[in-house]
Amino acid sequence: MIEVFKTNVKEAAVSEMLVQQLLQHYPNGKITFDLEDCDSILRIAEHNINAEHVIALLARHGYCCEMLL
């Protein structure tokens, strides 16, 4: 399963830190940011993704995140 999120993350260093945070919860997941996309896309490939948890984790770090359908 792949979930795609729109974020307001703009810096590579921040995206790397957030990927590390997310990997603590999804250690087998493939997690990437596409900061070149106008929506700073976050993609998570994992079997059991809790979208609300991902959104809350980014919010705790001060970033907006919403799931794209």
C-alpha positions in Angstrom: 0.0 0.0 0.0 1.3 3.5 -0.8 -0.1 6.6 0.8 0.6 10.0 -0.6 0.4 13.2 1.4 0.7 16.9 0.6 3.0 18.8 3.0 4.5 22.2 3.6 8.0 20.8 4.2 10.5 22.7 2.1 14.0 21.9 3.4 15.9 18.7 2.7 17.3 18.6 6.3 13.8 18.7 7.7 12.5 16.0 5.3 15.4 13.7 6.4 14.6 14.3 10.0 10.9 13.5 9.5 11.8 10.4 7.5 13.8 9.2 10.4 10.9 9.9 12.8 8.5 8.0 10.5 10.9 5.1 10.2 10.7 4.6 13.9 7.0 3.8 13.4 7.2 2.2 10.0 10.7 0.5 10.1 10.0 -1.6 7.0 8.4 1.3 5.0 9.9 3.1 2.1 9.4 6.8 2.9 10.3 9.6 0.6 9.7 13.3 0.1 9.5 15.0 -3.3 10.5 18.6 -2.4 10.6 19.5 -6.1 6.9 19.0 -6.4 4.8 22.1 -5.6 3.0 20.1 -2.9 6.1 18.8 -1.3 4.8 15.2 -1.6 5.4 12.6 1.1 5.1 9.0 0.0 5.0 6.1 2.3 5.0 2.5 1.0 4.0 0.2 3.9 1.3 -2.4 4.6 -0.3 -0.8 7.6 -0.2 3.0 7.4 -2.2 5.1 9.9 -2.7 8.3 8.0 -3.9 10.1 11.1 -0.7 9.2 12.9 1.4 10.5 10.1 -0.5 13.8 10.0 -0.2 14.1 13.8 3.6 13.3 13.7 4.2 16.1 11.2 2.0 18.5 13.1 4.0 17.8 16.3 7.0 19.1 14.4 5.1 22.2 13.1 4.3 21.0 9.6 1.0 20.6 7.8 0.2 17.3 6.1 -2.9 16.1 4.4 -3.6 12.9 2.6 -4.2 13.0 -1.1 -6.9 10.8 -2.5 
